[in-house]
Amino acid sequence: MPGRQISPWLPEQDRLHLAVLGKLAEECNELAIRATRCVIQGIDEADPESRRSNRIEMQREIADVLACIATAEEHFRLDSMPERFLDKRVGYREWHQLIADQEKANG
């Protein structure tokens, strides 16, 4: 590939790093699946296997992800970036208000 430089990175080798990252990825995927089920079925519908509401199952998955995030922050000595977190929360609230305002205008 002329003109393109390939970096010599190697996959992570540390077993503990792999365990922390793998569990974080797994739990994030489980939350994504649950959120998708809430979109498709409705948040207050029952999960066909557990008979729990999708809302309760999503709460469980959020708790699992939050625990993995805290573990990753501790293990890798990451800053939780509270300023970015707060900025994102404000942005999401503003976005939701725009949606609500548009619904009112169209409704």
C-alpha positions in Angstrom: 0.0 0.0 0.0 2.1 2.9 -1.2 1.8 6.1 0.8 0.1 4.5 3.7 1.9 3.7 6.9 0.8 0.8 9.0 1.3 1.1 12.8 2.9 -1.8 14.5 0.3 -2.2 17.3 -0.2 -5.5 19.1 -3.3 -6.7 20.8 -3.5 -6.4 24.6 -1.7 -9.2 26.3 -2.2 -8.5 30.0 -4.7 -11.1 31.2 -6.2 -8.9 33.9 -6.6 -6.0 31.4 -8.3 -8.4 29.0 -10.7 -9.6 31.8 -11.7 -6.0 32.7 -12.1 -4.9 29.1 -13.9 -8.1 28.1 -16.4 -7.9 30.9 -17.0 -4.2 30.2 -17.6 -4.9 26.5 -19.9 -7.9 27.4 -22.0 -5.9 29.8 -22.3 -2.9 27.4 -23.5 -5.3 24.7 -26.1 -6.8 27.1 -27.4 -3.4 27.9 -27.5 -2.5 24.2 -29.6 -5.7 23.6 -31.9 -4.8 26.4 -32.4 -1.2 25.2 -33.2 -2.6 21.7 -35.7 -4.9 23.2 -37.3 -1.9 25.0 -37.5 -0.1 21.7 -39.1 -3.1 19.9 -41.4 -4.4 22.6 -41.9 -1.4 24.9 -40.2 -0.7 28.2 -43.0 -2.0 30.4 -43.6 -5.2 28.5 -42.5 -8.6 30.0 -39.4 -10.4 29.0 -40.6 -13.8 27.6 -37.9 -15.8 29.4 -37.7 -14.1 32.8 -41.2 -12.7 33.0 -39.6 -9.5 34.4 -40.5 -6.2 32.8 -38.1 -4.9 30.3 -37.7 -1.9 32.6 -36.5 -4.1 35.4 -34.2 -6.0 33.1 -32.8 -2.7 31.7 -32.2 -1.5 35.3 -30.2 -4.6 36.0 -28.1 -4.2 32.9 -27.4 -0.6 33.7 -26.3 -1.5 37.2 -24.0 -4.2 35.7 -22.5 -1.6 33.2 -22.0 1.0 36.0 -20.2 -1.6 38.1 -17.9 -2.5 35.1 -17.3 1.2 34.5 -16.3 1.8 38.1 -14.0 -1.3 37.9 -12.4 -0.2 34.7 -11.9 3.4 36.1 -10.2 1.9 39.2 -8.2 -0.7 37.4 -6.8 1.6 34.7 -6.7 4.6 36.9 -9.1 6.5 34.6 -10.5 9.9 35.4 -14.3 9.6 35.3 -14.4 13.0 33.5 -17.1 14.6 35.6 -17.1 17.8 33.5 -17.7 15.8 30.3 -20.4 13.7 32.1 -22.2 16.8 33.2 -22.0 18.4 29.8 -23.4 15.3 28.2 -26.3 15.2 30.7 -27.2 18.9 30.0 -26.9 18.2 26.2 -29.2 15.2 26.5 -31.8 17.1 28.5 -31.8 19.9 25.9 -32.2 17.4 23.1 -35.1 15.7 24.9 -36.7 19.1 25.4 -36.4 19.8 21.7 -38.2 16.5 21.0 -40.9 17.3 23.5 -41.4 20.8 22.0 -41.6 19.4 18.5 -44.2 16.8 19.7 -46.3 19.6 21.2 -46.1 21.6 18.0 -47.1 18.6 15.8 -49.6 17.2 18.3 
